[in-house]
């Protein structure tokens, strides 16, 4: 199978390319790039007016499989991924059972091979059962395809356990992914602590609950030399801690979500449970800090924290609703909106969705270099569409962006040289 993508604007930040080029894919590999390629191909795609970029990579996704398939499974989650332009996702371990052993990891890999629409990279738990007590078999898991370790959804409260995790993974090169929360400061909080929480009569979560844990984990990474990745950073203080740590040479990366650079705690007004997430939507000042971090390189990647929940788990009182939203199909236009608002330029936006996340977890991909696997996303940056949650490909529909007018979407998502998704109409 060969594919020739012609007349597109190729944006490949990892190789410093932004030019009008053609792309020739042969047997799953990027075989040639250049202007005016005249090559025989099984299919020719006219990408005039479109962006041709490395396949997008999301390093923070909850596929809920095994055990919670009523919310999402590997088939529906990866279909949502390719519809959003993602050719690869890394899935978190808080499944049932928890991905803290080789049997669950192999199940995910096998299931992804059978029904997945894109590449799936398992992330395993740091501790058995996400209990924060004893470490998983990190060496064995790393050697069998696990790309990182996280107790996501929970912090590793015991600093000594976190230190041992950072020390233990050093020979394997895998990052420890920090879900940064000091739970004693979170208490019964359900949204960001501040004026809006007071007005709504909801208990707040202070910024220091996140900053304190980021600071601890960064210091542990500095002590041990282990690789630390901070998930879904959401506060001004957290961004500054990472910024200063990078200047000192600490091996730390971080990611931000589209909802944290788009929404503030004002979205909670009306007690909309689709605005309930962890970490919570923060203040206008925090949102500005996330945008600054995306622009100056402090933040390495945009990740969705795609967290599907059943309607019944959200259609309850705000205090009782589960945290999280689906994000795979809205991440790209929300990122392109940053370009439109001149927060970042287009090349930086694509980097944050491609080579940035690949580098943070040490994944393949994020490049259109000759000889690389042909993971490619073709984007129509001018396509306007309205978010209708019931039409999203994810099994769950918990999005705070329902009814929003978006601009930009993937029109073709190519995984290993095969068209995994094509937008009709």
N, C-alpha and C positions, 0 to 999 in steps of 0.2 A: 504494500500500500504506500503510495506516495502522494504528497499534498503540496501544492504550490500556493503560498499566500502572497498575493501581489498588491502593490500600490499602497501598502499601509505605512503608517508612521511607526517605525520600530523604536521603542523606548526600552533600553536594556541598561539600567543604571549600574549593574555590576560590572559591565564592560564599557561603561561610559559612552553608550551609543544612543543617539537621538537623531534619527535620519529617516528619509523616505527610502525604504528598502523592500526587497522581496525576500521571502523565506522559503526555502525548499526543504521539505521533510521527506525522508526516505527510510522505510522500515523502522520507524519509531525514533529515528535520530535526526537532529538538525544537521542536514548534509551540506547546506550552502546558504549564505546570505549575501546579498549584493543588489545593486541597482539594475533593473531591467533584465532580470534572469529570464532566459528563454529555454525552459527545460520541459520535457514531457512529464506529465504527472497524471495520476489516476483522477485527481480532483483539483480544480483550481478555485480558489476563494478570492474574490475581489474585495480587498479591504480598503478601498479608497474611502477616505474620510474617517477611518477607524484607527485605533491604537493597537499595535501588536506588541505584546509584552510577555515576559516570562510568566509561566503559570503562577497564579497567586498562591501563597502558602499561609495557612492559618495554624498557628502553633498552640492554640488554646480553644479546644472544642470538646463539648460533652456529647458523645454519641449514645450514651445511656444503654449500650448493649455490651455485655449481657445484663439481663435482669430487670431493666426498666423500659422494655420495648414499647410499652403503652405511651411513653413520651416521645421516643425516637428509637430508631435502630440504625445499624450501619448502612443499610440500603437507603433509607429515607434521609439520613443525615448527610451521606455523601452525595445524594442527588441535590439536596439543598446547596451543598458546597459547589458543585460544578455549575449550578444555576447562578451562583454568585460569582463565578469566575475562578474558583479555587481548584487547583489541580492536586493539592495535597493538604491534609489536615493532620494535626497531632492531637490524639484524644486522651482526655484525662482519666485517671484510674478509679474515680468514685462511682464505680458500677456495683452491681450485686450479683456475684461476689466481687469484691474489690480486686482490681488488677494489681495484686501484690505477689504473684507467683507466675511461674512459666506456663502453667496450664491455661490461665486466663489470657496471658499475652498471646499464646499460640492460637487460642480460640479467635481472638480479635483479628489476628493476621489471616487466619484461614477464612473467616467470614468475610473479611474485606476482599480477599481474593475471589470469593464466590459471587458476592452481590455488590461489592463496592463500585462506585462510579469514579473514584479518584484514589490517589495513594493515601494510605492510612498508616501513620506512625504511632505506635502505642507509647504512652508515658505511663510508667509504673509508679506505685506508691513509694514514698520514702520509708514509711514504717508499716509493719504488718497491720492490716485491718484499719489503717489510717488512725491508729490509736496513739501514735506519738511515743511509742515505747521502744520496740525493737526494730532494727533495720531489716529491710527486705534483702534478698540475695541479689545485690546490685551487680556484682560481677557476672553472674549467670544471665541475668536479665539483659545487661548491656551487650553481652556476646550474642544474644538472640534477638536483637533488633529494637530493644527499648531505647528511646532517644533522649530520655530525661526522667527525672524523678520528682514527684510532687505529692503532697497530701492535700491537693487543692480542694477548697471548701473548708479546710481546717488548717490552722497554723501548726507547726511543730513547736509546742509550747516549751518543751524542755530544751534549754540551750545546749546542754551537753550532748543530747541526741542529735541536734542539728549540726553541732561541730563534728561529731563522728561521721555523719552523712557526707559533709563536705570533704572530710579527709579521705573517706573510703572510696569516693568516686574519682578521685584524682587520676589514678592509673587508667581509668576507662574513658576519661574525657567528657563524660556526660554531665550536663548541668543539674544542679539542684534548683528546683523552681519553688520560690517562696510565695506562699499565700500569707501575706503579711497582716496579721491581726493580733493585737494584744487583747485577749478575750476578757481579761479583768476590766479593761477600759471600755470594751464593747457593751458589756452588761446585757441589759434587755433592750438595747437600742435597735431601732428598725429602719432608721433613715439618718441622713447627715444631721449632726447637731448644729443648730443654728436657729435663725429667726423663723424660717418656715416650719421647722419641727415644733417650735414653741406655739406658733399660731395654730397648727393642726392638732396640738395636744398629743403628739407622738414622741416617744423617747428617742433621743439622738445618740449617734455614734460620733465621738470627737475625732478630729483629724489625727490626734496624737496616737490613737489606737493603731493606726497604720504606720505612722512615721517611726514610732518606737520599735516596732518589729523589723521594719526595713533597716533601721540603724543597727539593731543587734545582728541581723543576718549579714549585712555588709561588713561589719567588724569581724564576724566569724570567717567570712570569705577572705578578708585581709589577713587574718591570723593563719588560716590553713592553706591558702593558695588555691582552694577549690573554686570551681565555676559556679556562680550564683546568677540566677535569672529571676527577676522580680515580676510576678504576674500582675496584670491589671492595676498598674500604678494610678493613683487618683488624687493625690494631694500635692500642693506646692512644696511642702516640706520633703515629701518622698522624692520628688524629682530632684530637688537640690541635694539631697543625701547621695543619690546615684551620680549626679553631675560631679560632685566633689570627689567621690570615690574613684570615678574614672580618671580624674586628674592625678590621683595618687597611684594609678596603675592597678587598682583592684580589678579582679576578673569578674565584673558584674555587667549584666545587660538587663534591659527591662522592656516591657510592652505596655501599650495603652489601648483601651477599647474605643470603638466609635461612639458608644453612648457617653463615655466620660469626656470626650472632646466635643460633644454636640449638645448634651443636656445638662441642666443643673438641677438642684433639689426643688426648684420651682415646678418641675414636672410632676412632683408628688401631689401637688394641689389637686383636690378632687379625689384624693385617696386612690389614685390609679395604681393598682397592684402591678401593672406592667412597668411601673417606674421604680419598683422595689428590687434592688440588686445588692450584691455584695462584692466589692465595697460599694457603699451607697453613692448615688449621684451627689456631687459636692457643690461647693459654692462657685460663683462666677470667677472668683480669684483663682480657685483651684483649676477650673476649666482653662483659664488663660495660661496657667503654668504648664498644663499638659500640652497645650498648643506650642508654647515656647520650647518645651522639651522635644517635641516632634521636629520643630524647625532647626534647632541647633545641634541635633544629633545625640542628645542625652538619651532619648527614647529610641530604641533600636527597631521596634516592630509595632505594627498595628495587629492586634489579635481580637477576635470577636467575643471570647468567653461565651460562645453559643451554648445556651442553657435551656433546652426545651422543657416545658412543664405542661401537664394536662390542664385543660380549662378549669376543672374542678379544684385544682391546686392553686389557682390564681383568683377564682371567683369566690373569694372569702374576705373576711375583714383584713385590713391592711396588716395588722399585727400578726395574723396567722398565715398570710400568703408566703409561698416559697420565693426565694431570691432567684433572679435571673431572667434573661430574655433570649429569644432566638435572634441571631445576628448575621448569619452567613450570607443572606441575600440582600442585606442593606449596607454592608460594610463598604463595598466599592463606591457607591454613589456618595455616601457620607464622607469618604476620604477625598473624592474628587471635589466635594463642596469646599474642602479646605483650600484646594487650588483656586477655585473660583473666588474665594474670599481672600486670596493672596497670603494665606498663612504659610503655605509651603508651595514650592513649584512642582510641576508635573513629575519631573524626574525623581524628586524626593518622595513624592506620594507613591510612585511605583516601587521605589526602593523599600519603603516601609511595608509593602505588601509582598515583596519577593526576596531580594537578596538579604534584606534586613532580618526577617524571621529565619531564613535559612541559616544565616550566620549565627544567630542567637542559640539555636539548638544544634548547630553543626550538621544540618541536613543537606542532601544533594538538592540540586534545582536552584531556581532563582536566577538562571542565566540562559541566554540564547546563543551561547558560543557554539561554534561548529563542533560537532561530535558529541554534544550533550543530548540526553534524552529529550524528546520533543514534547515538553510540557509548555503549552502556549495558551495565552488568553487574548482573544480579540475583543476589543471594547469599543462600543459606540459611545463616545463621550457626550454626545448631544441628545441621546435618546431620553425622552422624558416619559416618566411612568408614575403611577400612583400605587403606593403600598396598600395592597388588599390582603390582610393577614390570611384570610381563608384560601387565598391562591398561592401562598408560599409553599414550597416543596417540603419543608420540614413537617413532620407529623404534628408538632405543636405549633400554636399560632400566637404565642405570648410576645408580642412586639409592641413597644410604645410608639412606633412610627406608623401605625395604621392611619391611612388617610393622608400621609405626607406625600407631597409631590417631590419626586427624585429626578435627578438628571445624571445619566450615565448608567450603563449596564453591560455585562458581558453578553456578546452575541454569539460567540463560539468559544468553547472550552475544550482544549485538546490535551489529552493525557497519553503520553507515550506514542504520539503520532495518530491516535484515534480520536475522532470527534465524540467527546463524552456528553456534550450538551450543545444544542443549537437553538437560539431564540427565534421563534417563528414570528412572522408579521412585522 
